[in-house]
Amino acid sequence: MKAWRAGVSPEQKVSAARGVAEQVSKFMAEAAAARRATVVVSGFASLPEELNVWPLLRRLHGEGFKLALPIVEGKGLPLVFRAWAPGDEMGKGVWDIPQPKPDKPVVEPDILLVPLLAFDRHGRRLGYGGGFYDRTLRALRSRKPITAVGLAFDEQQVDAVPHLDYDQRLDWVLMPSGPIRCSD
């Protein structure tokens, strides 16, 4: 999957990011309405080969959603989330990943946008092996309802992703062709 993703053209990446950003309004509006409160959406700083999340985050911000980005505090620990808005000055975290500065407040998201290498219709995802999102989702879900939404190119869907008991499932996957609600 890494090799396939590395071969995606810049034009395909732009088109895919636009496609996801255009369809997200209805999807997120429904998710927010179900909660009947201010919804905090956590994005992530997409890597160059991942589906570009920045157009989506700018659109969500423009529609009034509160946004956050994750902070890696250490190996084996869940992620922490700090408030973020387009235009905020960013710092560098682990692996030089952009992250909000320490003066931004810590927030607890309601919806997590989750990076992935591959996924299946059952909400299983292949990540990068650190277990950060699995630990984070498990901790958040023990406290409140959380919606986990994978962001992917259509071609990242596979028949089955190997998984272990502690792996946390996605509720949805957003792709350029449309959202998929994951099922058991």
PyMOL CGO cylinders between C-alpha atoms (Angstrom):
from pymol import cmd
from pymol.cgo import CYLINDER

trace = [
    CYLINDER, 0.00, 0.00, 0.00, 2.90, 2.34, 0.70, 0.3, 1, 1, 1, 1, 1, 1,
    CYLINDER, 2.90, 2.34, 0.70, 4.25, 1.69, -2.80, 0.3, 1, 1, 1, 1, 1, 1,
    CYLINDER, 4.25, 1.69, -2.80, 0.84, 2.34, -4.36, 0.3, 1, 1, 1, 1, 1, 1,
    CYLINDER, 0.84, 2.34, -4.36, 0.40, 5.55, -2.40, 0.3, 1, 1, 1, 1, 1, 1,
    CYLINDER, 0.40, 5.55, -2.40, 3.86, 6.76, -3.40, 0.3, 1, 1, 1, 1, 1, 1,
    CYLINDER, 3.86, 6.76, -3.40, 2.76, 6.48, -7.04, 0.3, 1, 1, 1, 1, 1, 1,
    CYLINDER, 2.76, 6.48, -7.04, -0.30, 8.71, -6.70, 0.3, 1, 1, 1, 1, 1, 1,
    CYLINDER, -0.30, 8.71, -6.70, 0.18, 11.78, -8.90, 0.3, 1, 1, 1, 1, 1, 1,
    CYLINDER, 0.18, 11.78, -8.90, 0.00, 15.30, -7.48, 0.3, 1, 1, 1, 1, 1, 1,
    CYLINDER, 0.00, 15.30, -7.48, -3.15, 15.89, -9.55, 0.3, 1, 1, 1, 1, 1, 1,
    CYLINDER, -3.15, 15.89, -9.55, -4.82, 12.77, -8.11, 0.3, 1, 1, 1, 1, 1, 1,
    CYLINDER, -4.82, 12.77, -8.11, -3.92, 13.91, -4.58, 0.3, 1, 1, 1, 1, 1, 1,
    CYLINDER, -3.92, 13.91, -4.58, -5.45, 17.36, -5.12, 0.3, 1, 1, 1, 1, 1, 1,
    CYLINDER, -5.45, 17.36, -5.12, -8.58, 15.85, -6.66, 0.3, 1, 1, 1, 1, 1, 1,
    CYLINDER, -8.58, 15.85, -6.66, -8.98, 13.34, -3.81, 0.3, 1, 1, 1, 1, 1, 1,
    CYLINDER, -8.98, 13.34, -3.81, -8.53, 16.00, -1.11, 0.3, 1, 1, 1, 1, 1, 1,
    CYLINDER, -8.53, 16.00, -1.11, -11.12, 18.22, -2.81, 0.3, 1, 1, 1, 1, 1, 1,
    CYLINDER, -11.12, 18.22, -2.81, -13.53, 15.31, -3.14, 0.3, 1, 1, 1, 1, 1, 1,
    CYLINDER, -13.53, 15.31, -3.14, -13.39, 14.51, 0.56, 0.3, 1, 1, 1, 1, 1, 1,
    CYLINDER, -13.39, 14.51, 0.56, -13.66, 18.18, 1.56, 0.3, 1, 1, 1, 1, 1, 1,
    CYLINDER, -13.66, 18.18, 1.56, -16.72, 18.71, -0.67, 0.3, 1, 1, 1, 1, 1, 1,
    CYLINDER, -16.72, 18.71, -0.67, -18.69, 15.80, 0.75, 0.3, 1, 1, 1, 1, 1, 1,
    CYLINDER, -18.69, 15.80, 0.75, -17.76, 16.31, 4.38, 0.3, 1, 1, 1, 1, 1, 1,
    CYLINDER, -17.76, 16.31, 4.38, -20.26, 19.10, 5.05, 0.3, 1, 1, 1, 1, 1, 1,
    CYLINDER, -20.26, 19.10, 5.05, -23.30, 16.84, 5.02, 0.3, 1, 1, 1, 1, 1, 1,
    CYLINDER, -23.30, 16.84, 5.02, -21.48, 14.01, 6.77, 0.3, 1, 1, 1, 1, 1, 1,
    CYLINDER, -21.48, 14.01, 6.77, -20.20, 16.17, 9.64, 0.3, 1, 1, 1, 1, 1, 1,
    CYLINDER, -20.20, 16.17, 9.64, -23.46, 18.09, 9.96, 0.3, 1, 1, 1, 1, 1, 1,
    CYLINDER, -23.46, 18.09, 9.96, -25.27, 14.80, 10.59, 0.3, 1, 1, 1, 1, 1, 1,
    CYLINDER, -25.27, 14.80, 10.59, -22.62, 13.68, 13.10, 0.3, 1, 1, 1, 1, 1, 1,
    CYLINDER, -22.62, 13.68, 13.10, -22.83, 17.02, 14.93, 0.3, 1, 1, 1, 1, 1, 1,
    CYLINDER, -22.83, 17.02, 14.93, -26.65, 17.02, 14.97, 0.3, 1, 1, 1, 1, 1, 1,
    CYLINDER, -26.65, 17.02, 14.97, -26.64, 13.62, 16.64, 0.3, 1, 1, 1, 1, 1, 1,
    CYLINDER, -26.64, 13.62, 16.64, -24.57, 15.07, 19.51, 0.3, 1, 1, 1, 1, 1, 1,
    CYLINDER, -24.57, 15.07, 19.51, -26.58, 18.32, 19.90, 0.3, 1, 1, 1, 1, 1, 1,
    CYLINDER, -26.58, 18.32, 19.90, -23.59, 20.23, 21.27, 0.3, 1, 1, 1, 1, 1, 1,
    CYLINDER, -23.59, 20.23, 21.27, -20.43, 21.94, 20.11, 0.3, 1, 1, 1, 1, 1, 1,
    CYLINDER, -20.43, 21.94, 20.11, -18.41, 19.27, 18.36, 0.3, 1, 1, 1, 1, 1, 1,
    CYLINDER, -18.41, 19.27, 18.36, -14.62, 19.13, 18.48, 0.3, 1, 1, 1, 1, 1, 1,
    CYLINDER, -14.62, 19.13, 18.48, -13.06, 17.43, 15.47, 0.3, 1, 1, 1, 1, 1, 1,
    CYLINDER, -13.06, 17.43, 15.47, -9.46, 16.29, 15.70, 0.3, 1, 1, 1, 1, 1, 1,
    CYLINDER, -9.46, 16.29, 15.70, -7.56, 16.17, 12.44, 0.3, 1, 1, 1, 1, 1, 1,
    CYLINDER, -7.56, 16.17, 12.44, -3.94, 15.23, 11.95, 0.3, 1, 1, 1, 1, 1, 1,
    CYLINDER, -3.94, 15.23, 11.95, -0.98, 16.66, 10.08, 0.3, 1, 1, 1, 1, 1, 1,
    CYLINDER, -0.98, 16.66, 10.08, -1.09, 14.59, 6.91, 0.3, 1, 1, 1, 1, 1, 1,
    CYLINDER, -1.09, 14.59, 6.91, 2.16, 13.23, 5.52, 0.3, 1, 1, 1, 1, 1, 1,
    CYLINDER, 2.16, 13.23, 5.52, 2.97, 14.03, 1.88, 0.3, 1, 1, 1, 1, 1, 1,
    CYLINDER, 2.97, 14.03, 1.88, 1.81, 10.60, 0.65, 0.3, 1, 1, 1, 1, 1, 1,
    CYLINDER, 1.81, 10.60, 0.65, -1.42, 10.58, 2.68, 0.3, 1, 1, 1, 1, 1, 1,
    CYLINDER, -1.42, 10.58, 2.68, -4.73, 12.05, 1.62, 0.3, 1, 1, 1, 1, 1, 1,
    CYLINDER, -4.73, 12.05, 1.62, -4.26, 15.78, 2.27, 0.3, 1, 1, 1, 1, 1, 1,
    CYLINDER, -4.26, 15.78, 2.27, -6.38, 16.66, 5.30, 0.3, 1, 1, 1, 1, 1, 1,
    CYLINDER, -6.38, 16.66, 5.30, -5.78, 20.44, 5.28, 0.3, 1, 1, 1, 1, 1, 1,
    CYLINDER, -5.78, 20.44, 5.28, -8.55, 21.39, 2.78, 0.3, 1, 1, 1, 1, 1, 1,
    CYLINDER, -8.55, 21.39, 2.78, -11.00, 19.36, 4.86, 0.3, 1, 1, 1, 1, 1, 1,
    CYLINDER, -11.00, 19.36, 4.86, -9.93, 21.02, 8.12, 0.3, 1, 1, 1, 1, 1, 1,
    CYLINDER, -9.93, 21.02, 8.12, -10.20, 24.51, 6.58, 0.3, 1, 1, 1, 1, 1, 1,
    CYLINDER, -10.20, 24.51, 6.58, -13.72, 23.70, 5.40, 0.3, 1, 1, 1, 1, 1, 1,
    CYLINDER, -13.72, 23.70, 5.40, -14.77, 22.36, 8.80, 0.3, 1, 1, 1, 1, 1, 1,
    CYLINDER, -14.77, 22.36, 8.80, -13.39, 25.48, 10.45, 0.3, 1, 1, 1, 1, 1, 1,
    CYLINDER, -13.39, 25.48, 10.45, -15.34, 27.64, 8.01, 0.3, 1, 1, 1, 1, 1, 1,
    CYLINDER, -15.34, 27.64, 8.01, -18.51, 25.76, 8.95, 0.3, 1, 1, 1, 1, 1, 1,
    CYLINDER, -18.51, 25.76, 8.95, -18.01, 26.48, 12.65, 0.3, 1, 1, 1, 1, 1, 1,
    CYLINDER, -18.01, 26.48, 12.65, -16.52, 23.26, 13.95, 0.3, 1, 1, 1, 1, 1, 1,
    CYLINDER, -16.52, 23.26, 13.95, -13.94, 23.51, 16.71, 0.3, 1, 1, 1, 1, 1, 1,
    CYLINDER, -13.94, 23.51, 16.71, -10.72, 21.80, 15.65, 0.3, 1, 1, 1, 1, 1, 1,
    CYLINDER, -10.72, 21.80, 15.65, -7.81, 20.09, 17.37, 0.3, 1, 1, 1, 1, 1, 1,
    CYLINDER, -7.81, 20.09, 17.37, -4.61, 18.33, 16.38, 0.3, 1, 1, 1, 1, 1, 1,
    CYLINDER, -4.61, 18.33, 16.38, -2.89, 15.46, 18.19, 0.3, 1, 1, 1, 1, 1, 1,
    CYLINDER, -2.89, 15.46, 18.19, 0.29, 15.64, 20.22, 0.3, 1, 1, 1, 1, 1, 1,
    CYLINDER, 0.29, 15.64, 20.22, 2.51, 12.58, 20.78, 0.3, 1, 1, 1, 1, 1, 1,
    CYLINDER, 2.51, 12.58, 20.78, 3.66, 12.73, 24.40, 0.3, 1, 1, 1, 1, 1, 1,
    CYLINDER, 3.66, 12.73, 24.40, 5.61, 9.49, 24.41, 0.3, 1, 1, 1, 1, 1, 1,
    CYLINDER, 5.61, 9.49, 24.41, 5.84, 5.88, 23.33, 0.3, 1, 1, 1, 1, 1, 1,
    CYLINDER, 5.84, 5.88, 23.33, 3.02, 3.76, 24.73, 0.3, 1, 1, 1, 1, 1, 1,
    CYLINDER, 3.02, 3.76, 24.73, 0.88, 6.77, 25.69, 0.3, 1, 1, 1, 1, 1, 1,
    CYLINDER, 0.88, 6.77, 25.69, -2.41, 7.93, 24.18, 0.3, 1, 1, 1, 1, 1, 1,
    CYLINDER, -2.41, 7.93, 24.18, -2.43, 11.11, 22.13, 0.3, 1, 1, 1, 1, 1, 1,
    CYLINDER, -2.43, 11.11, 22.13, -3.27, 14.47, 23.68, 0.3, 1, 1, 1, 1, 1, 1,
    CYLINDER, -3.27, 14.47, 23.68, -5.22, 17.04, 21.65, 0.3, 1, 1, 1, 1, 1, 1,
    CYLINDER, -5.22, 17.04, 21.65, -4.69, 20.79, 21.54, 0.3, 1, 1, 1, 1, 1, 1,
    CYLINDER, -4.69, 20.79, 21.54, -7.02, 23.34, 20.00, 0.3, 1, 1, 1, 1, 1, 1,
    CYLINDER, -7.02, 23.34, 20.00, -6.04, 24.46, 16.52, 0.3, 1, 1, 1, 1, 1, 1,
    CYLINDER, -6.04, 24.46, 16.52, -7.39, 26.76, 13.82, 0.3, 1, 1, 1, 1, 1, 1,
    CYLINDER, -7.39, 26.76, 13.82, -6.11, 27.52, 10.31, 0.3, 1, 1, 1, 1, 1, 1,
    CYLINDER, -6.11, 27.52, 10.31, -3.41, 30.17, 10.52, 0.3, 1, 1, 1, 1, 1, 1,
    CYLINDER, -3.41, 30.17, 10.52, -2.22, 29.18, 14.00, 0.3, 1, 1, 1, 1, 1, 1,
    CYLINDER, -2.22, 29.18, 14.00, 1.53, 29.11, 14.44, 0.3, 1, 1, 1, 1, 1, 1,
    CYLINDER, 1.53, 29.11, 14.44, 2.70, 25.50, 14.70, 0.3, 1, 1, 1, 1, 1, 1,
    CYLINDER, 2.70, 25.50, 14.70, 5.53, 23.79, 16.52, 0.3, 1, 1, 1, 1, 1, 1,
    CYLINDER, 5.53, 23.79, 16.52, 7.32, 20.56, 15.65, 0.3, 1, 1, 1, 1, 1, 1,
    CYLINDER, 7.32, 20.56, 15.65, 6.59, 17.36, 17.51, 0.3, 1, 1, 1, 1, 1, 1,
    CYLINDER, 6.59, 17.36, 17.51, 7.88, 13.81, 17.36, 0.3, 1, 1, 1, 1, 1, 1,
    CYLINDER, 7.88, 13.81, 17.36, 9.15, 12.90, 13.89, 0.3, 1, 1, 1, 1, 1, 1,
    CYLINDER, 9.15, 12.90, 13.89, 8.96, 16.66, 13.05, 0.3, 1, 1, 1, 1, 1, 1,
    CYLINDER, 8.96, 16.66, 13.05, 5.17, 16.43, 12.72, 0.3, 1, 1, 1, 1, 1, 1,
    CYLINDER, 5.17, 16.43, 12.72, 3.55, 19.88, 12.92, 0.3, 1, 1, 1, 1, 1, 1,
    CYLINDER, 3.55, 19.88, 12.92, 1.52, 20.37, 16.08, 0.3, 1, 1, 1, 1, 1, 1,
    CYLINDER, 1.52, 20.37, 16.08, -0.15, 23.19, 18.00, 0.3, 1, 1, 1, 1, 1, 1,
    CYLINDER, -0.15, 23.19, 18.00, 2.05, 25.21, 20.31, 0.3, 1, 1, 1, 1, 1, 1,
    CYLINDER, 2.05, 25.21, 20.31, 1.95, 24.40, 24.07, 0.3, 1, 1, 1, 1, 1, 1,
    CYLINDER, 1.95, 24.40, 24.07, -0.02, 27.59, 24.81, 0.3, 1, 1, 1, 1, 1, 1,
    CYLINDER, -0.02, 27.59, 24.81, -3.09, 26.15, 23.05, 0.3, 1, 1, 1, 1, 1, 1,
    CYLINDER, -3.09, 26.15, 23.05, -5.60, 24.54, 25.41, 0.3, 1, 1, 1, 1, 1, 1,
    CYLINDER, -5.60, 24.54, 25.41, -5.92, 20.77, 25.70, 0.3, 1, 1, 1, 1, 1, 1,
    CYLINDER, -5.92, 20.77, 25.70, -9.31, 19.62, 24.42, 0.3, 1, 1, 1, 1, 1, 1,
    CYLINDER, -9.31, 19.62, 24.42, -11.10, 16.30, 24.17, 0.3, 1, 1, 1, 1, 1, 1,
    CYLINDER, -11.10, 16.30, 24.17, -12.39, 15.56, 20.66, 0.3, 1, 1, 1, 1, 1, 1,
    CYLINDER, -12.39, 15.56, 20.66, -15.75, 14.06, 19.79, 0.3, 1, 1, 1, 1, 1, 1,
    CYLINDER, -15.75, 14.06, 19.79, -14.78, 13.04, 16.27, 0.3, 1, 1, 1, 1, 1, 1,
    CYLINDER, -14.78, 13.04, 16.27, -11.31, 11.77, 15.37, 0.3, 1, 1, 1, 1, 1, 1,
    CYLINDER, -11.31, 11.77, 15.37, -10.08, 11.87, 11.80, 0.3, 1, 1, 1, 1, 1, 1,
    CYLINDER, -10.08, 11.87, 11.80, -7.65, 8.96, 11.61, 0.3, 1, 1, 1, 1, 1, 1,
    CYLINDER, -7.65, 8.96, 11.61, -4.79, 8.32, 9.17, 0.3, 1, 1, 1, 1, 1, 1,
    CYLINDER, -4.79, 8.32, 9.17, -4.33, 4.85, 7.72, 0.3, 1, 1, 1, 1, 1, 1,
    CYLINDER, -4.33, 4.85, 7.72, -2.49, 2.69, 5.20, 0.3, 1, 1, 1, 1, 1, 1,
    CYLINDER, -2.49, 2.69, 5.20, -5.41, 0.35, 4.47, 0.3, 1, 1, 1, 1, 1, 1,
    CYLINDER, -5.41, 0.35, 4.47, -8.90, -0.40, 5.79, 0.3, 1, 1, 1, 1, 1, 1,
    CYLINDER, -8.90, -0.40, 5.79, -11.76, -2.85, 5.37, 0.3, 1, 1, 1, 1, 1, 1,
    CYLINDER, -11.76, -2.85, 5.37, -15.55, -2.47, 5.54, 0.3, 1, 1, 1, 1, 1, 1,
    CYLINDER, -15.55, -2.47, 5.54, -15.56, -3.73, 9.13, 0.3, 1, 1, 1, 1, 1, 1,
    CYLINDER, -15.56, -3.73, 9.13, -13.66, -0.66, 10.32, 0.3, 1, 1, 1, 1, 1, 1,
    CYLINDER, -13.66, -0.66, 10.32, -10.34, -2.41, 10.75, 0.3, 1, 1, 1, 1, 1, 1,
    CYLINDER, -10.34, -2.41, 10.75, -7.41, -0.23, 9.79, 0.3, 1, 1, 1, 1, 1, 1,
    CYLINDER, -7.41, -0.23, 9.79, -3.77, -0.77, 9.14, 0.3, 1, 1, 1, 1, 1, 1,
    CYLINDER, -3.77, -0.77, 9.14, -1.88, 2.10, 10.72, 0.3, 1, 1, 1, 1, 1, 1,
    CYLINDER, -1.88, 2.10, 10.72, 1.81, 2.73, 11.13, 0.3, 1, 1, 1, 1, 1, 1,
    CYLINDER, 1.81, 2.73, 11.13, 2.47, 0.32, 13.99, 0.3, 1, 1, 1, 1, 1, 1,
    CYLINDER, 2.47, 0.32, 13.99, 2.78, 2.68, 16.97, 0.3, 1, 1, 1, 1, 1, 1,
    CYLINDER, 2.78, 2.68, 16.97, -0.67, 1.94, 18.41, 0.3, 1, 1, 1, 1, 1, 1,
    CYLINDER, -0.67, 1.94, 18.41, -1.26, 5.62, 19.23, 0.3, 1, 1, 1, 1, 1, 1,
    CYLINDER, -1.26, 5.62, 19.23, -4.77, 5.77, 17.78, 0.3, 1, 1, 1, 1, 1, 1,
    CYLINDER, -4.77, 5.77, 17.78, -5.79, 2.42, 19.28, 0.3, 1, 1, 1, 1, 1, 1,
    CYLINDER, -5.79, 2.42, 19.28, -4.73, 3.54, 22.78, 0.3, 1, 1, 1, 1, 1, 1,
    CYLINDER, -4.73, 3.54, 22.78, -6.31, 6.95, 22.29, 0.3, 1, 1, 1, 1, 1, 1,
    CYLINDER, -6.31, 6.95, 22.29, -9.62, 5.63, 21.00, 0.3, 1, 1, 1, 1, 1, 1,
    CYLINDER, -9.62, 5.63, 21.00, -9.83, 3.08, 23.80, 0.3, 1, 1, 1, 1, 1, 1,
    CYLINDER, -9.83, 3.08, 23.80, -9.20, 5.79, 26.44, 0.3, 1, 1, 1, 1, 1, 1,
    CYLINDER, -9.20, 5.79, 26.44, -11.65, 8.28, 24.90, 0.3, 1, 1, 1, 1, 1, 1,
    CYLINDER, -11.65, 8.28, 24.90, -14.36, 5.65, 24.36, 0.3, 1, 1, 1, 1, 1, 1,
    CYLINDER, -14.36, 5.65, 24.36, -14.12, 4.69, 28.03, 0.3, 1, 1, 1, 1, 1, 1,
    CYLINDER, -14.12, 4.69, 28.03, -15.22, 8.26, 28.90, 0.3, 1, 1, 1, 1, 1, 1,
    CYLINDER, -15.22, 8.26, 28.90, -17.72, 9.26, 26.21, 0.3, 1, 1, 1, 1, 1, 1,
    CYLINDER, -17.72, 9.26, 26.21, -19.11, 8.50, 22.75, 0.3, 1, 1, 1, 1, 1, 1,
    CYLINDER, -19.11, 8.50, 22.75, -16.42, 8.97, 20.09, 0.3, 1, 1, 1, 1, 1, 1,
    CYLINDER, -16.42, 8.97, 20.09, -16.71, 8.70, 16.31, 0.3, 1, 1, 1, 1, 1, 1,
    CYLINDER, -16.71, 8.70, 16.31, -13.56, 7.49, 14.55, 0.3, 1, 1, 1, 1, 1, 1,
    CYLINDER, -13.56, 7.49, 14.55, -13.40, 8.44, 10.87, 0.3, 1, 1, 1, 1, 1, 1,
    CYLINDER, -13.40, 8.44, 10.87, -10.63, 7.14, 8.63, 0.3, 1, 1, 1, 1, 1, 1,
    CYLINDER, -10.63, 7.14, 8.63, -9.51, 9.27, 5.68, 0.3, 1, 1, 1, 1, 1, 1,
    CYLINDER, -9.51, 9.27, 5.68, -8.42, 7.31, 2.63, 0.3, 1, 1, 1, 1, 1, 1,
    CYLINDER, -8.42, 7.31, 2.63, -8.12, 7.10, -1.10, 0.3, 1, 1, 1, 1, 1, 1,
    CYLINDER, -8.12, 7.10, -1.10, -10.71, 4.67, -2.51, 0.3, 1, 1, 1, 1, 1, 1,
    CYLINDER, -10.71, 4.67, -2.51, -7.90, 2.31, -3.50, 0.3, 1, 1, 1, 1, 1, 1,
    CYLINDER, -7.90, 2.31, -3.50, -6.85, 1.82, 0.13, 0.3, 1, 1, 1, 1, 1, 1,
    CYLINDER, -6.85, 1.82, 0.13, -9.86, -0.39, 0.81, 0.3, 1, 1, 1, 1, 1, 1,
    CYLINDER, -9.86, -0.39, 0.81, -8.97, -4.09, 1.06, 0.3, 1, 1, 1, 1, 1, 1,
    CYLINDER, -8.97, -4.09, 1.06, -11.04, -7.22, 1.71, 0.3, 1, 1, 1, 1, 1, 1,
    CYLINDER, -11.04, -7.22, 1.71, -9.72, -7.79, 5.23, 0.3, 1, 1, 1, 1, 1, 1,
    CYLINDER, -9.72, -7.79, 5.23, -7.21, -6.16, 7.55, 0.3, 1, 1, 1, 1, 1, 1,
    CYLINDER, -7.21, -6.16, 7.55, -5.50, -8.42, 10.11, 0.3, 1, 1, 1, 1, 1, 1,
    CYLINDER, -5.50, -8.42, 10.11, -6.33, -7.32, 13.64, 0.3, 1, 1, 1, 1, 1, 1,
    CYLINDER, -6.33, -7.32, 13.64, -5.80, -8.11, 17.30, 0.3, 1, 1, 1, 1, 1, 1,
    CYLINDER, -5.80, -8.11, 17.30, -8.17, -7.85, 20.26, 0.3, 1, 1, 1, 1, 1, 1,
    CYLINDER, -8.17, -7.85, 20.26, -6.90, -4.41, 21.31, 0.3, 1, 1, 1, 1, 1, 1,
    CYLINDER, -6.90, -4.41, 21.31, -7.27, -2.82, 17.85, 0.3, 1, 1, 1, 1, 1, 1,
    CYLINDER, -7.27, -2.82, 17.85, -9.96, -0.14, 17.80, 0.3, 1, 1, 1, 1, 1, 1,
    CYLINDER, -9.96, -0.14, 17.80, -12.40, -0.03, 14.89, 0.3, 1, 1, 1, 1, 1, 1,
    CYLINDER, -12.40, -0.03, 14.89, -13.33, 2.92, 12.72, 0.3, 1, 1, 1, 1, 1, 1,
    CYLINDER, -13.33, 2.92, 12.72, -16.97, 3.95, 12.60, 0.3, 1, 1, 1, 1, 1, 1,
    CYLINDER, -16.97, 3.95, 12.60, -16.70, 5.54, 9.15, 0.3, 1, 1, 1, 1, 1, 1,
    CYLINDER, -16.70, 5.54, 9.15, -14.22, 5.97, 6.32, 0.3, 1, 1, 1, 1, 1, 1,
    CYLINDER, -14.22, 5.97, 6.32, -14.36, 9.09, 4.15, 0.3, 1, 1, 1, 1, 1, 1,
    CYLINDER, -14.36, 9.09, 4.15, -13.07, 8.66, 0.61, 0.3, 1, 1, 1, 1, 1, 1,
    CYLINDER, -13.07, 8.66, 0.61, -13.30, 10.79, -2.55, 0.3, 1, 1, 1, 1, 1, 1,
    CYLINDER, -13.30, 10.79, -2.55, -16.14, 8.55, -3.80, 0.3, 1, 1, 1, 1, 1, 1,
    CYLINDER, -16.14, 8.55, -3.80, -18.14, 8.97, -0.59, 0.3, 1, 1, 1, 1, 1, 1,
    CYLINDER, -18.14, 8.97, -0.59, -18.38, 7.81, 3.03, 0.3, 1, 1, 1, 1, 1, 1,
    CYLINDER, -18.38, 7.81, 3.03, -18.59, 4.18, 4.12, 0.3, 1, 1, 1, 1, 1, 1,
    CYLINDER, -18.59, 4.18, 4.12, -20.26, 3.31, 7.41, 0.3, 1, 1, 1, 1, 1, 1,
    CYLINDER, -20.26, 3.31, 7.41, -18.28, 0.44, 8.87, 0.3, 1, 1, 1, 1, 1, 1,
    CYLINDER, -18.28, 0.44, 8.87, -20.18, -2.64, 10.03, 0.3, 1, 1, 1, 1, 1, 1,
    CYLINDER, -20.18, -2.64, 10.03, -19.56, -5.70, 12.19, 0.3, 1, 1, 1, 1, 1, 1,
]
cmd.load_cgo(trace, "trace")
